Amino acid sequence: MSGHPPVIVYPPSANGARRVTVRGRIVGLARGRGDVAAFLREAGFAEGVEEIDLDRSESVEWRGGDLDTWR
């Protein structure tokens, strides 16, 4: 396994969406924080409506900006 976290959020595309991968597989395009949190829940990083702290999660690598970078 590489030294990357299991979740990678890529830089925004021209339309603002950010590709999200979990363990190397594309899980969708996020248009905001809520989408990223939903993808993490679906991948088993949290149960139900449990809060996911995207600011402090060591499981997420933000590329091309942080969790507030959306176009």
C-alpha angles and dihedrals in degrees: 000000000000124000093260126110115254093252122058124184110197128213118284117273122225090276092049099251118132122212113233125202129189116199090342097310123111108241098177151293117292122209094182147354093284092061092052091049090049091052090051092050091049089050091053101256091127139014122246113312094347110146115255114208102216090177094063104025112127087195094071129071114195113206124192093013141347132277090287094055109103129137 
